[in-house]
């Protein structure tokens, strides 16, 4: 069974062009957010109230707690348009 799973992974890699890594999505996202806070003097997040922007905002808030930095938040409401 394992050989078949490896074959499927190899096929999907060739077909999609993706490079799979031994890191989960959350850890990779936290690493990227940490780098953003290291590379830029000011960081802002646009928050729409949806799930994706909520997860991003929470990840940025967690990073600010670790790095003692601040994050700007812009609440975006497009329902009026």
C-alpha positions in Angstrom: 0.0 0.0 0.0 2.8 2.4 0.8 4.4 1.9 -2.6 1.1 2.8 -4.2 0.8 6.0 -2.1 4.3 7.0 -3.0 3.4 6.4 -6.7 0.4 8.7 -6.4 2.5 11.4 -4.7 5.1 11.2 -7.5 2.4 11.3 -10.1 0.7 14.4 -8.5 4.0 16.1 -8.1 4.8 15.7 -11.8 1.3 16.7 -12.9 0.9 19.8 -10.6 4.5 21.0 -10.5 4.2 21.4 -6.8 7.2 20.8 -4.5 6.0 19.1 -1.3 7.8 19.8 1.9 7.9 18.1 5.3 6.1 20.9 7.1 2.4 21.5 7.8 0.5 24.5 6.4 0.1 26.2 9.8 3.8 26.1 10.7 4.8 27.3 7.2 2.3 30.2 7.5 3.6 31.2 10.9 7.2 31.1 9.5 6.2 33.4 6.6 4.4 35.8 8.9 7.4 35.9 11.2 9.6 36.8 8.3 7.3 39.5 7.2 7.5 41.1 10.7 11.3 40.8 10.5 11.6 42.3 7.0 9.2 45.2 7.2 9.0 48.0 9.8 5.2 48.2 9.7 2.7 45.5 9.0 -1.0 45.9 8.3 -3.8 43.3 7.8 -7.1 44.0 6.0 -9.9 42.2 7.9 -13.2 41.5 6.1 -14.8 39.5 8.8 -14.4 36.2 6.9 -12.7 33.0 8.0 -9.5 33.5 5.9 -8.8 37.1 7.0 -9.7 36.1 10.6 -7.2 33.3 10.6 -4.6 35.6 9.1 -5.3 38.3 11.7 -5.0 35.8 14.6 -1.7 34.5 13.2 -0.4 38.1 13.0 -1.6 38.8 16.6 0.2 35.7 17.8 3.4 36.9 16.1 3.0 40.4 17.7 2.9 38.7 21.1 6.1 36.9 20.4 8.0 39.8 18.8 6.6 42.7 20.8 5.6 44.4 17.6 2.4 46.0 16.5 0.1 45.2 13.6 -2.3 47.6 11.9 -5.7 46.4 11.1 -8.1 47.8 8.5 -11.6 46.6 8.7 -13.0 46.4 5.1 -16.7 46.5 4.5 -17.8 46.2 0.9 -21.5 45.7 1.5 -22.2 49.4 1.0 -21.1 49.3 -2.6 
